[in-house]
Amino acid sequence: MPRQLNEEWTADVVREMHLYRITRQELASKCHYSLTYLSLVLNGNKTFSSDYAKERTKAKILKSLEEIKIDILTEIEMEKEEVEERPWYEYFNKT
């Protein structure tokens, strides 16, 4: 039996999860999927009943990933603003 490749979008999801340090558990929770189900999809081992079901699952995963990324970037931006608002002398205060 010839080897099959995963779909490109699943590789992109895994790459972005790694880049943003998002765990499979976090993504599964955001999608309201079990960790097992998400792993089956991302590993290319899930057989879908129809193309519609496959596209719906893909859309939900991509949307949830994007929401998590926005949350992360917002948090980083807020931390940056907090640091920029400190008076210069607080950077030298070690107490």
C-alpha positions as CSV (number, residue, x, y, z in Angstrom):
1,M,0.0,0.0,0.0
2,P,1.5,3.4,-1.0
3,R,2.2,5.9,1.7
4,Q,-0.3,8.8,1.8
5,L,0.6,12.4,2.7
6,N,-1.2,14.5,5.2
7,E,-3.2,17.4,3.8
8,E,-1.2,20.6,3.7
9,W,-3.6,22.5,6.0
10,T,-2.9,20.0,8.8
11,A,0.8,20.6,8.5
12,D,0.1,24.4,8.6
13,V,-2.0,23.9,11.8
14,V,0.7,21.9,13.5
15,R,3.4,24.4,12.5
16,E,1.4,27.3,13.9
17,M,0.7,25.4,17.1
18,H,4.4,24.9,17.5
19,L,5.2,28.5,16.6
20,Y,2.7,29.9,19.1
21,R,3.3,27.1,21.7
22,I,-0.3,26.0,21.5
23,T,-0.9,22.5,22.8
24,R,-3.2,20.0,21.2
25,Q,-5.3,20.0,24.4
26,E,-5.7,23.8,24.1
27,L,-6.8,23.6,20.5
28,A,-9.1,20.6,21.1
29,S,-10.7,22.4,24.0
30,K,-11.3,25.6,21.9
31,C,-12.9,23.5,19.1
32,H,-15.0,21.5,21.6
33,Y,-13.4,18.3,20.3
34,S,-11.7,15.5,22.2
35,L,-8.0,15.3,22.1
36,T,-8.2,12.0,20.4
37,Y,-10.5,13.3,17.7
38,L,-8.2,16.3,17.0
39,S,-5.2,14.1,16.9
40,L,-6.9,11.7,14.4
41,V,-7.7,14.7,12.1
42,L,-4.2,16.3,12.4
43,N,-2.4,13.0,11.8
44,G,-4.5,12.3,8.7
45,N,-6.1,9.2,10.3
46,K,-9.7,10.4,10.4
47,T,-12.1,9.1,7.7
48,F,-14.9,11.5,7.1
49,S,-18.4,10.5,6.1
50,S,-18.5,13.3,3.5
51,D,-16.5,16.2,2.0
52,Y,-18.9,18.5,3.8
53,A,-18.1,17.0,7.2
54,K,-14.4,17.2,6.4
55,E,-14.6,20.9,5.4
56,R,-16.7,21.8,8.4
57,T,-14.1,20.2,10.7
58,K,-11.3,21.9,8.9
59,A,-13.1,25.3,9.2
60,K,-13.7,24.8,12.9
61,I,-10.1,23.9,13.6
62,L,-8.7,26.8,11.6
63,K,-11.2,29.3,13.2
64,S,-10.3,28.1,16.7
65,L,-6.6,28.3,16.0
66,E,-7.0,31.8,14.8
67,E,-8.9,32.8,17.9
68,I,-6.2,31.4,20.1
69,K,-3.5,33.2,18.1
70,I,-5.4,36.5,18.5
71,D,-5.6,35.9,22.3
72,I,-1.9,35.2,22.5
73,L,-0.9,38.3,20.4
74,T,-3.3,40.5,22.4
75,E,-1.8,39.3,25.6
76,I,1.7,40.0,24.3
77,E,0.7,43.4,23.2
78,M,-0.8,44.2,26.6
79,E,2.3,43.1,28.4
80,K,4.4,45.3,26.1
81,E,2.3,48.3,26.8
82,E,2.5,47.6,30.5
83,V,6.3,47.6,30.3
84,E,6.4,50.7,28.2
85,E,4.3,52.6,30.8
86,R,6.7,52.0,33.7
87,P,8.9,54.9,34.7
88,W,12.5,54.5,33.7
89,Y,13.8,54.2,37.2
90,E,11.7,51.1,38.0
91,Y,13.9,49.1,35.7
92,F,16.8,49.5,38.1
93,N,14.8,48.9,41.3
94,K,15.4,45.3,42.3
95,T,13.3,45.1,45.5
